[in-house]
Amino acid sequence: MIPSPSTYPSDDRMDLLAGTGSSVATVPVVEVGAILGTGREAVILHKGERYRLRVTANDKLILTK
């Protein structure tokens, strides 16, 4: 079962300032395991384009087109 994206309240959240105004939007936080499952890579579709997200041997994330 894949958990749904979550947001962290108060100080634990990541905020994005919208334009020059003072409004703040909360950025969703998703565990990489929810995307990769038990594997080390996944294909993500964005506007009809395929991107590959993979975990390297050094446990870093790489997103390539």
OpenMM code with the backbone's topology and positions (N, CA, C; nanometers):
from openmm import Vec3, app, unit

residues = "MET ILE PRO SER PRO SER THR TYR PRO SER ASP ASP ARG MET ASP LEU LEU ALA GLY THR GLY SER SER VAL ALA THR VAL PRO VAL VAL GLU VAL GLY ALA ILE LEU GLY THR GLY ARG GLU ALA VAL ILE LEU HIS LYS GLY GLU ARG TYR ARG LEU ARG VAL THR ALA ASN ASP LYS LEU ILE LEU THR LYS".split()
positions = [
    Vec3(0.0838, -0.1177, 0.0000),
    Vec3(0.0000, 0.0000, 0.0000),
    Vec3(0.0888, 0.1247, 0.0000),
    Vec3(0.0612, 0.2167, -0.0872),
    Vec3(0.1388, 0.3403, -0.0972),
    Vec3(0.0694, 0.4482, -0.0149),
    Vec3(0.1426, 0.5048, 0.0834),
    Vec3(0.0804, 0.6116, 0.1626),
    Vec3(0.0615, 0.7369, 0.0799),
    Vec3(-0.0379, 0.8148, 0.1167),
    Vec3(-0.0616, 0.9396, 0.0455),
    Vec3(0.0378, 1.0446, 0.0916),
    Vec3(0.0674, 1.1446, 0.0049),
    Vec3(0.1588, 1.2512, 0.0450),
    Vec3(0.1071, 1.3209, 0.1697),
    Vec3(0.2002, 1.3657, 0.2529),
    Vec3(0.1603, 1.4335, 0.3749),
    Vec3(0.2284, 1.5693, 0.3834),
    Vec3(0.1811, 1.6495, 0.4719),
    Vec3(0.2467, 1.7768, 0.4994),
    Vec3(0.2752, 1.7827, 0.6477),
    Vec3(0.3852, 1.8447, 0.6832),
    Vec3(0.4218, 1.8582, 0.8230),
    Vec3(0.3762, 1.9936, 0.8741),
    Vec3(0.3160, 1.9979, 0.9915),
    Vec3(0.2686, 2.1258, 1.0454),
    Vec3(0.3807, 2.2103, 1.1041),
    Vec3(0.3545, 2.3329, 1.1251),
    Vec3(0.4394, 2.4325, 1.1915),
    Vec3(0.5836, 2.4318, 1.1436),
    Vec3(0.6790, 2.4181, 1.2355),
    Vec3(0.8212, 2.4331, 1.2044),
    Vec3(0.8773, 2.3219, 1.1168),
    Vec3(0.8116, 2.2069, 1.1108),
    Vec3(0.8625, 2.0936, 1.0340),
    Vec3(0.8236, 2.0987, 0.8873),
    Vec3(0.7515, 2.2003, 0.8458),
    Vec3(0.7074, 2.2054, 0.7069),
    Vec3(0.8042, 2.2866, 0.6218),
    Vec3(0.7972, 2.2628, 0.4915),
    Vec3(0.8743, 2.3408, 0.3951),
    Vec3(0.7788, 2.4405, 0.3340),
    Vec3(0.8146, 2.5687, 0.3344),
    Vec3(0.7270, 2.6714, 0.2811),
    Vec3(0.7838, 2.7294, 0.1532),
    Vec3(0.6935, 2.7694, 0.0646),
    Vec3(0.7293, 2.8332, -0.0614),
    Vec3(0.6619, 2.9694, -0.0644),
    Vec3(0.7369, 3.0738, -0.0812),
    Vec3(0.6759, 3.2055, -0.0925),
    Vec3(0.6222, 3.2225, -0.2333),
    Vec3(0.5001, 3.2645, -0.2453),
    Vec3(0.4362, 3.2813, -0.3759),
    Vec3(0.4580, 3.4233, -0.4258),
    Vec3(0.5340, 3.4364, -0.5348),
    Vec3(0.5579, 3.5680, -0.5958),
    Vec3(0.6189, 3.6663, -0.4982),
    Vec3(0.5737, 3.7905, -0.5027),
    Vec3(0.6260, 3.8937, -0.4137),
    Vec3(0.5329, 3.9171, -0.2953),
    Vec3(0.4176, 3.8495, -0.2952),
    Vec3(0.3236, 3.8655, -0.1850),
    Vec3(0.3697, 3.7902, -0.0619),
    Vec3(0.2917, 3.7974, 0.0414),
    Vec3(0.3305, 3.7316, 0.1654),
    Vec3(0.2583, 3.5992, 0.1871),
    Vec3(0.1805, 3.5534, 0.0881),
    Vec3(0.1095, 3.4271, 0.1049),
    Vec3(0.2074, 3.3101, 0.0981),
    Vec3(0.1790, 3.2066, 0.1733),
    Vec3(0.2677, 3.0911, 0.1833),
    Vec3(0.1892, 2.9653, 0.1486),
    Vec3(0.2461, 2.8803, 0.0629),
    Vec3(0.1852, 2.7522, 0.0270),
    Vec3(0.2692, 2.6406, 0.0878),
    Vec3(0.2068, 2.5390, 0.1440),
    Vec3(0.2784, 2.4267, 0.2022),
    Vec3(0.3138, 2.3274, 0.0927),
    Vec3(0.4379, 2.2817, 0.0913),
    Vec3(0.4867, 2.1868, -0.0084),
    Vec3(0.4616, 2.0450, 0.0425),
    Vec3(0.4009, 1.9577, -0.0392),
    Vec3(0.3787, 1.8191, 0.0039),
    Vec3(0.5112, 1.7477, 0.0270),
    Vec3(0.5142, 1.6582, 0.1249),
    Vec3(0.6327, 1.5778, 0.1554),
    Vec3(0.5972, 1.4323, 0.1302),
    Vec3(0.6771, 1.3645, 0.0465),
    Vec3(0.6518, 1.2251, 0.0115),
    Vec3(0.7780, 1.1451, 0.0405),
    Vec3(0.7648, 1.0375, 0.1153),
    Vec3(0.8782, 0.9482, 0.1398),
    Vec3(0.9173, 0.8817, 0.0079),
    Vec3(1.0466, 0.8715, -0.0194),
    Vec3(1.0920, 0.8135, -0.1459),
    Vec3(1.0469, 0.6681, -0.1599),
    Vec3(1.0319, 0.5979, -0.0496),
    Vec3(0.9835, 0.4601, -0.0534),
    Vec3(0.8424, 0.4488, -0.1081),
    Vec3(0.7634, 0.5551, -0.0933),
    Vec3(0.6285, 0.5551, -0.1481),
    Vec3(0.6319, 0.5603, -0.3004),
    Vec3(0.7402, 0.6128, -0.3561),
    Vec3(0.7559, 0.6207, -0.5018),
    Vec3(0.8284, 0.4974, -0.5549),
    Vec3(0.9376, 0.4585, -0.4886),
    Vec3(1.0211, 0.3486, -0.5375),
    Vec3(0.9742, 0.2111, -0.4915),
    Vec3(0.8955, 0.2054, -0.3852),
    Vec3(0.8573, 0.0752, -0.3304),
    Vec3(0.9805, 0.0046, -0.2769),
    Vec3(0.9978, -0.1215, -0.3118),
    Vec3(1.1149, -0.1956, -0.2658),
    Vec3(1.2287, -0.1898, -0.3671),
    Vec3(1.2040, -0.1267, -0.4814),
    Vec3(1.3064, -0.1170, -0.5861),
    Vec3(1.4002, 0.0009, -0.5669),
    Vec3(1.4871, 0.0209, -0.6634),
    Vec3(1.5854, 0.1290, -0.6579),
    Vec3(1.5621, 0.2327, -0.7673),
    Vec3(1.4576, 0.2149, -0.8484),
    Vec3(1.4261, 0.3155, -0.9492),
    Vec3(1.2790, 0.3127, -0.9863),
    Vec3(1.2330, 0.4257, -1.0399),
    Vec3(1.0946, 0.4391, -1.0833),
    Vec3(1.0903, 0.5364, -1.2003),
    Vec3(0.9870, 0.5227, -1.2823),
    Vec3(0.9654, 0.6150, -1.3926),
    Vec3(0.8532, 0.7088, -1.3515),
    Vec3(0.8779, 0.8394, -1.3684),
    Vec3(0.7800, 0.9418, -1.3345),
    Vec3(0.7372, 1.0095, -1.4642),
    Vec3(0.6072, 1.0214, -1.4859),
    Vec3(0.5557, 1.0875, -1.6057),
    Vec3(0.5203, 1.2314, -1.5727),
    Vec3(0.5662, 1.3240, -1.6576),
    Vec3(0.5349, 1.4657, -1.6419),
    Vec3(0.5100, 1.5247, -1.7796),
    Vec3(0.3849, 1.5667, -1.8037),
    Vec3(0.3463, 1.6252, -1.9323),
    Vec3(0.3837, 1.5349, -2.0494),
    Vec3(0.3610, 1.4055, -2.0322),
    Vec3(0.3883, 1.3098, -2.1389),
    Vec3(0.5338, 1.2675, -2.1519),
    Vec3(0.6220, 1.3278, -2.0736),
    Vec3(0.7646, 1.2927, -2.0761),
    Vec3(0.7955, 1.1957, -1.9621),
    Vec3(0.8887, 1.1039, -1.9892),
    Vec3(0.9287, 1.0051, -1.8893),
    Vec3(1.0599, 1.0474, -1.8243),
    Vec3(1.0618, 1.0442, -1.6918),
    Vec3(1.1826, 1.0736, -1.6140),
    Vec3(1.2109, 0.9538, -1.5252),
    Vec3(1.3381, 0.9225, -1.5095),
    Vec3(1.3777, 0.8088, -1.4262),
    Vec3(1.4373, 0.8600, -1.2959),
    Vec3(1.3786, 0.8171, -1.1840),
    Vec3(1.4306, 0.8485, -1.0511),
    Vec3(1.4979, 0.7229, -1.0003),
    Vec3(1.6258, 0.7350, -0.9643),
    Vec3(1.6952, 0.6155, -0.9156),
    Vec3(1.7842, 0.6484, -0.7976),
    Vec3(1.8124, 0.5445, -0.7182),
    Vec3(1.9018, 0.5549, -0.6042),
    Vec3(2.0373, 0.5013, -0.6494),
    Vec3(2.1430, 0.5811, -0.6282),
    Vec3(2.2773, 0.5401, -0.6697),
    Vec3(2.3385, 0.4442, -0.5678),
    Vec3(2.4562, 0.3931, -0.6008),
    Vec3(2.5297, 0.3047, -0.5099),
    Vec3(2.5684, 0.3793, -0.3818),
    Vec3(2.5793, 0.5133, -0.3894),
    Vec3(2.6126, 0.5943, -0.2713),
    Vec3(2.4884, 0.6433, -0.1984),
    Vec3(2.3724, 0.5853, -0.2312),
    Vec3(2.2447, 0.6176, -0.1680),
    Vec3(2.2004, 0.7620, -0.1913),
    Vec3(2.2329, 0.8156, -0.3074),
    Vec3(2.1863, 0.9493, -0.3493),
    Vec3(2.0752, 0.9316, -0.4513),
    Vec3(1.9930, 1.0352, -0.4696),
    Vec3(1.8861, 1.0305, -0.5698),
    Vec3(1.9286, 1.1044, -0.6953),
    Vec3(1.8984, 1.0449, -0.8105),
    Vec3(1.9244, 1.1092, -0.9405),
    Vec3(1.7958, 1.1026, -1.0218),
    Vec3(1.7581, 1.2178, -1.0800),
    Vec3(1.6427, 1.2259, -1.1693),
    Vec3(1.6951, 1.2584, -1.3067),
    Vec3(1.6700, 1.1706, -1.4048),
    Vec3(1.7167, 1.1934, -1.5420),
    Vec3(1.5999, 1.1827, -1.6392),
    Vec3(1.6152, 1.2485, -1.7528),
    Vec3(1.5133, 1.2447, -1.8561),
    Vec3(1.5457, 1.1332, -1.9531),
] * unit.nanometer
topology = app.Topology()
chain = topology.addChain("A")
for resn in residues:
    res = topology.addResidue(resn, chain)
    for name in ("N", "CA", "C"):
        topology.addAtom(name, app.Element.getBySymbol(name[0]), res)
